[in-house]
């Protein structure tokens, strides 16, 4: 990564609460480019909020360094870091109206009165709530409170914007609307943003890059498409989207594909040899192979049908699509297919599951 573009850098960041406990965050390294939105994604207890709170200065690291624009701020007090934060609860001041809430950070920084007024006006226009500047915060809806909290964080022109699951208190429909609005505002302002979420749809939809965390570690760091299309571990493959995973012996490599991937012949126990792609250097080992449900094909078995042989255990018809669950030995495969007028398979039918070689990925990490 080009260091001149790096806004936020975390090096060896660690947080421990005692020698008898595993670290909440364990030797974490990450760089966030200027103007990018990076999502810290993962299950509860994975260390994502702890990481955010260390970046904010609300928690002291046990080890490691935090730098902004090349300057070490690990020991810099919260109020001198120049960051803006939106909490899960929004943390608006109930005794202040909208305008006063947004102006609070500027007042603490002792900005001139006329500058405060102008910047507050622009911030409220940005979140489309300038018409509510005199309203009490307790009279606002959840979505309005969320936007006011965002305006308060952005009005100080933060070095880094920190968002701690700010959409978790909203209903499902409003969450979709607000995540689109937050992304649009972030792209307009070019605010370098660290966003904590446990919702994979939010991360995939909003982020430039995703740090998928597990047990205090980053399992994989990459673009949403990389994380979904090219997961490196079973945890990543299972956490992002739905996955069919099975083990196979990786045999010969048949040549380089595009994007540095190699086409392999894989041997599935008791089923035969098939094709998949993966990173170079994997032949001769046993690995997990991933195929997403919407990239599987299920059809009635026959002498000329190639694939994994199994039995239909259940199916679900929804009009536009049908889901099949096919038992192949000890594995249960899920396939999601568009309906096209052909006859549907029934429970108990002998079926064959197949895929295109480019839709089966050999995971780079060892089988867990």
C-alpha positions as CSV (number, residue, x, y, z in Angstrom):
1,X,0.0,0.0,0.0
2,X,1.2,3.5,-0.8
3,X,2.0,5.1,2.6
4,X,1.3,8.6,1.3
5,X,-2.3,7.5,0.9
6,X,-2.6,5.9,4.4
7,X,-4.7,7.9,6.8
8,X,-5.0,5.5,9.7
9,X,-2.4,2.8,10.6
10,X,-2.7,0.1,13.3
11,X,0.5,-1.8,14.1
12,X,0.6,-4.8,16.5
13,X,-2.5,-3.4,18.3
14,X,-3.3,-5.6,21.3
15,X,-5.7,-5.5,24.2
16,X,-5.5,-7.9,27.0
17,X,-7.6,-8.0,30.2
18,X,-5.4,-10.5,32.1
19,X,-2.9,-13.2,31.5
20,X,-5.5,-15.9,32.2
21,X,-7.7,-14.6,29.3
22,X,-7.1,-14.7,25.6
23,X,-6.5,-11.2,24.1
24,X,-9.6,-9.3,23.1
25,X,-7.5,-7.9,20.2
26,X,-4.4,-9.8,19.2
27,X,-1.5,-8.1,17.4
28,X,-3.7,-6.5,14.8
29,X,-2.2,-4.8,11.8
30,X,-4.3,-2.7,9.4
31,X,-4.1,0.4,7.2
32,X,-7.0,2.6,6.1
33,X,-6.5,4.7,3.0
34,X,-7.5,8.4,3.0
35,X,-11.2,8.8,2.1
36,X,-12.0,5.1,2.5
37,X,-14.8,3.5,4.6
38,X,-13.5,0.4,6.2
39,X,-15.9,-2.0,8.0
40,X,-14.8,-3.9,11.1
41,X,-17.1,-6.9,10.7
42,X,-17.5,-10.0,12.8
43,X,-19.5,-11.9,15.4
44,X,-20.1,-10.6,19.0
45,X,-16.9,-10.8,21.0
46,X,-14.5,-10.8,18.0
47,X,-12.8,-7.6,19.1
48,X,-14.2,-5.1,16.6
49,X,-15.6,-2.6,19.1
50,X,-12.5,-2.9,21.3
51,X,-10.4,-2.0,18.3
52,X,-12.6,1.0,17.6
53,X,-12.5,2.2,21.2
54,X,-8.7,2.0,21.2
55,X,-8.5,4.1,18.0
56,X,-10.9,6.6,19.6
57,X,-8.7,6.8,22.7
58,X,-11.4,5.4,25.0
59,X,-9.3,2.3,25.8
60,X,-5.6,2.1,26.2
61,X,-3.8,-0.6,24.1
62,X,-1.8,-3.3,26.0
63,X,0.7,-3.1,23.1
64,X,1.0,-1.7,19.6
65,X,0.7,1.7,17.9
66,X,-2.0,3.9,16.3
67,X,-0.9,6.5,13.8
68,X,-2.9,9.1,11.8
69,X,-1.1,10.6,8.8
70,X,2.1,9.1,10.0
71,X,1.9,10.6,13.5
72,X,1.8,8.3,16.5
73,X,-1.3,9.1,18.5
74,X,-1.3,6.0,20.8
75,X,-0.9,8.1,23.9
76,X,-2.8,11.2,22.7
77,X,-5.8,12.1,24.8
78,X,-9.3,11.6,23.3
79,X,-10.0,15.3,23.0
80,X,-6.8,15.9,21.1
81,X,-7.2,13.2,18.5
82,X,-9.5,15.2,16.3
83,X,-11.8,12.3,15.6
84,X,-15.6,12.2,15.4
85,X,-17.6,9.3,16.8
86,X,-21.2,8.1,16.4
87,X,-22.2,5.7,19.2
88,X,-24.7,2.9,19.0
89,X,-27.0,5.0,21.3
90,X,-26.2,8.3,19.4
91,X,-25.5,9.9,22.8
92,X,-27.3,13.2,22.0
93,X,-27.7,15.7,24.8
94,X,-31.4,15.7,25.7
95,X,-31.3,19.2,27.3
96,X,-30.0,20.7,24.0
97,X,-31.9,21.3,20.7
98,X,-30.6,20.0,17.4
99,X,-28.5,23.0,16.6
100,X,-26.9,23.0,20.0
101,X,-26.1,19.3,19.8
102,X,-24.3,19.7,16.4
103,X,-22.4,22.8,17.7
104,X,-21.1,21.1,20.8
105,X,-17.8,19.9,19.4
106,X,-17.1,23.3,17.9
107,X,-17.8,25.0,21.2
108,X,-15.4,22.7,23.0
109,X,-12.8,23.6,20.4
110,X,-13.6,27.3,21.0
111,X,-14.3,28.1,17.4
112,X,-15.6,31.6,16.7
113,X,-19.4,32.1,17.0
114,X,-19.9,33.0,13.3
115,X,-17.8,30.0,12.2
116,X,-19.9,27.7,14.5
117,X,-23.2,29.0,13.0
118,X,-22.0,28.5,9.4
119,X,-20.6,25.0,9.9
120,X,-23.6,23.9,11.8
121,X,-25.9,25.2,9.0
122,X,-23.9,23.3,6.4
123,X,-23.8,20.1,8.5
124,X,-27.6,20.1,9.0
125,X,-28.1,20.8,5.3
126,X,-25.8,17.8,4.5
127,X,-28.1,15.5,6.5
128,X,-31.2,17.3,5.2
129,X,-32.4,18.4,8.7
130,X,-31.7,22.1,8.6
131,X,-35.4,22.7,9.0
132,X,-35.3,21.1,12.4
133,X,-32.5,23.1,13.9
134,X,-34.5,24.4,16.9
135,X,-36.3,21.1,17.6
136,X,-35.7,19.2,20.9
137,X,-33.8,16.0,20.2
138,X,-36.3,13.9,22.2
139,X,-38.9,14.9,19.6
140,X,-36.9,13.4,16.8
141,X,-37.4,10.0,15.2
142,X,-34.7,7.3,15.4
143,X,-33.6,8.0,11.9
144,X,-33.4,11.8,12.5
145,X,-31.4,11.2,15.7
146,X,-29.0,9.1,13.8
147,X,-28.5,11.8,11.2
148,X,-28.0,14.5,13.9
149,X,-25.4,12.3,15.6
150,X,-23.6,12.0,12.2
151,X,-23.8,15.8,11.6
152,X,-22.3,16.4,15.1
153,X,-19.4,14.0,14.3
154,X,-18.7,15.5,10.8
155,X,-19.1,19.2,11.7
156,X,-15.7,19.2,13.4
157,X,-14.0,17.9,10.2
158,X,-12.6,14.9,11.9
159,X,-9.3,13.2,11.0
160,X,-11.1,9.9,11.2
161,X,-14.9,9.3,11.6
162,X,-15.7,6.3,13.9
163,X,-19.1,4.6,13.7
164,X,-20.0,2.1,16.3
165,X,-23.0,0.1,15.0
166,X,-25.0,3.3,14.5
167,X,-27.8,1.5,12.6
168,X,-28.5,-1.3,15.1
169,X,-31.4,0.6,16.9
170,X,-33.3,1.2,13.6
171,X,-36.0,-1.0,12.0
172,X,-35.0,-3.1,9.0
173,X,-36.4,-0.7,6.3
174,X,-34.9,2.4,7.9
175,X,-31.6,0.7,8.2
176,X,-31.5,0.2,4.5
177,X,-32.3,3.8,3.9
178,X,-29.8,5.1,6.4
179,X,-26.9,3.0,5.3
180,X,-27.4,4.4,1.8
181,X,-27.5,7.9,3.2
182,X,-24.4,7.4,5.4
183,X,-22.5,6.0,2.4
184,X,-23.5,9.0,0.2
185,X,-22.5,11.5,2.9
186,X,-19.2,9.7,3.5
187,X,-18.4,9.7,-0.2
188,X,-19.3,13.4,-0.6
189,X,-17.2,14.5,2.4
190,X,-14.4,12.0,1.7
191,X,-14.2,11.3,5.5
192,X,-11.9,8.5,6.3
193,X,-14.2,6.2,8.2
194,X,-14.0,3.1,10.5
195,X,-17.4,1.4,10.8
196,X,-18.2,-1.4,13.3
197,X,-21.0,-3.8,12.3
198,X,-22.0,-7.4,12.8
199,X,-24.3,-7.2,9.7
200,X,-22.6,-8.6,6.6
201,X,-25.1,-6.8,4.3
202,X,-24.1,-3.4,5.8
203,X,-20.5,-4.2,5.3
204,X,-20.8,-5.5,1.7
205,X,-23.1,-2.5,0.7
206,X,-21.2,0.3,2.4
207,X,-17.5,-0.5,2.7
208,X,-14.5,0.1,0.4
209,X,-12.7,-2.6,2.4
210,X,-13.8,-5.1,5.0
211,X,-11.7,-6.4,8.0
212,X,-13.4,-9.6,9.0
213,X,-12.5,-10.4,12.6
214,X,-12.6,-13.5,14.6
215,X,-11.2,-14.1,18.1
216,X,-9.3,-10.8,18.2
217,X,-7.6,-11.4,14.8
218,X,-8.3,-10.2,11.3
219,X,-9.2,-13.4,9.3
220,X,-9.2,-11.5,6.0
221,X,-8.9,-7.9,4.9
222,X,-10.0,-6.9,1.4
223,X,-12.7,-5.4,-0.8
224,X,-16.3,-6.7,-0.4
225,X,-16.0,-8.6,-3.7
226,X,-12.7,-10.2,-2.6
227,X,-14.1,-11.2,0.8
228,X,-17.2,-12.8,-0.9
229,X,-15.7,-14.3,-4.0
230,X,-12.2,-15.3,-2.7
231,X,-12.5,-16.1,1.0
232,X,-9.3,-17.7,2.4
233,X,-10.7,-19.6,5.3
234,X,-13.8,-21.7,6.2
235,X,-14.7,-19.0,8.8
236,X,-14.8,-16.2,6.2
237,X,-16.6,-18.4,3.6
238,X,-19.3,-19.3,6.2
239,X,-19.7,-15.8,7.7
240,X,-20.1,-13.9,4.4
241,X,-23.1,-15.3,2.5
242,X,-24.1,-18.9,2.4
243,X,-21.7,-21.6,1.6
244,X,-21.4,-25.2,0.5
245,X,-18.1,-26.5,1.8
246,X,-16.6,-30.0,1.3
247,X,-13.1,-31.5,1.5
248,X,-11.1,-32.7,-1.5
249,X,-7.6,-33.8,-2.4
250,X,-6.0,-31.2,-4.7
251,X,-4.3,-33.0,-7.5
252,X,-2.9,-31.7,-10.7
253,X,-2.8,-28.1,-11.8
254,X,-4.0,-27.5,-15.4
255,X,-2.6,-24.1,-16.0
256,X,-2.9,-20.5,-14.9
257,X,-6.3,-18.7,-15.0
258,X,-7.0,-15.0,-14.9
259,X,-6.3,-13.0,-11.7
260,X,-3.5,-15.3,-10.7
261,X,-5.8,-18.3,-10.0
262,X,-5.0,-21.8,-11.1
263,X,-7.4,-24.5,-12.4
264,X,-7.0,-27.7,-10.4
265,X,-8.3,-31.3,-10.7
266,X,-9.8,-32.2,-7.3
267,X,-10.6,-35.6,-5.9
268,X,-13.7,-35.8,-3.8
269,X,-13.8,-39.0,-1.7
270,X,-16.1,-41.7,-3.2
271,X,-17.2,-39.3,-5.9
272,X,-14.4,-38.9,-8.4
273,X,-12.4,-36.1,-10.0
274,X,-13.8,-32.6,-10.7
275,X,-12.5,-29.1,-11.4
276,X,-12.0,-26.0,-9.3
277,X,-9.8,-22.9,-9.1
278,X,-7.5,-21.7,-6.4
279,X,-4.3,-19.9,-5.6
280,X,-1.0,-21.3,-7.0
281,X,0.9,-24.0,-5.0
282,X,-2.0,-26.0,-3.6
283,X,-1.6,-29.3,-5.4
284,X,-0.9,-32.3,-3.4
285,X,-2.8,-31.2,-0.2
286,X,-6.3,-31.6,1.2
287,X,-8.3,-28.4,1.3
288,X,-11.9,-27.2,1.7
289,X,-13.7,-26.3,-1.5
290,X,-16.4,-23.6,-1.6
291,X,-19.4,-23.4,-4.0
292,X,-22.1,-20.8,-3.3
293,X,-25.7,-22.2,-3.5
294,X,-26.7,-20.0,-6.4
295,X,-23.8,-21.4,-8.4
296,X,-24.8,-25.0,-8.0
297,X,-26.8,-26.9,-10.6
298,X,-29.1,-29.8,-9.5
299,X,-30.6,-32.3,-12.0
300,X,-32.0,-35.8,-12.2
301,X,-29.1,-38.3,-12.2
302,X,-28.5,-40.2,-15.4
303,X,-25.7,-42.1,-17.2
304,X,-24.5,-38.9,-19.0
305,X,-24.9,-36.5,-16.1
306,X,-21.6,-35.5,-14.5
307,X,-21.3,-34.4,-10.9
308,X,-21.7,-35.4,-7.3
309,X,-24.4,-38.1,-6.9
310,X,-26.9,-37.8,-4.1
311,X,-30.5,-37.8,-3.0
312,X,-33.0,-34.8,-2.7
313,X,-33.8,-34.5,1.0
314,X,-36.0,-31.4,0.7
315,X,-36.9,-28.4,-1.5
316,X,-38.5,-25.0,-1.2
317,X,-40.4,-23.4,-4.1
318,X,-40.9,-19.6,-4.0
319,X,-42.1,-18.9,-7.5
320,X,-39.1,-17.2,-9.0
321,X,-36.6,-19.7,-7.5
322,X,-36.3,-23.1,-5.9
323,X,-33.9,-24.3,-3.2
324,X,-32.9,-27.9,-3.1
325,X,-31.1,-29.8,-0.3
326,X,-29.2,-32.8,-1.7
327,X,-27.5,-35.4,0.5
328,X,-24.2,-36.5,-0.9
329,X,-22.7,-39.1,1.4
330,X,-22.3,-37.3,4.8
331,X,-22.5,-33.8,3.2
332,X,-25.7,-31.8,2.6
333,X,-25.6,-29.4,-0.4
334,X,-27.9,-26.4,-0.8
335,X,-28.6,-25.2,-4.3
336,X,-30.6,-22.1,-5.3
337,X,-31.9,-22.1,-8.9
338,X,-34.2,-20.0,-10.9
339,X,-37.3,-21.8,-12.1
340,X,-37.7,-22.0,-15.8
341,X,-40.8,-24.2,-16.4
342,X,-39.0,-27.5,-16.3
343,X,-40.2,-30.3,-14.0
344,X,-39.2,-30.0,-10.4
345,X,-37.3,-32.7,-8.5
346,X,-39.1,-34.5,-5.7
347,X,-37.9,-35.6,-2.3
348,X,-36.2,-38.9,-2.7
349,X,-35.1,-38.4,-6.3
350,X,-31.6,-39.4,-7.2
351,X,-29.9,-36.1,-8.2
352,X,-26.6,-34.9,-9.4
353,X,-25.0,-31.7,-8.1
354,X,-22.6,-29.9,-10.5
355,X,-20.8,-26.6,-11.0
356,X,-18.6,-24.7,-13.5
357,X,-14.9,-24.9,-12.6
358,X,-14.6,-21.1,-12.1
359,X,-17.5,-21.3,-9.5
360,X,-15.6,-23.7,-7.1
361,X,-12.9,-22.2,-5.0
362,X,-10.2,-24.1,-3.2
363,X,-9.6,-22.3,0.1
364,X,-6.0,-21.2,0.6
365,X,-5.9,-22.1,4.4
366,X,-5.7,-25.6,5.8
367,X,-8.8,-27.6,6.5
368,X,-10.0,-26.8,10.0
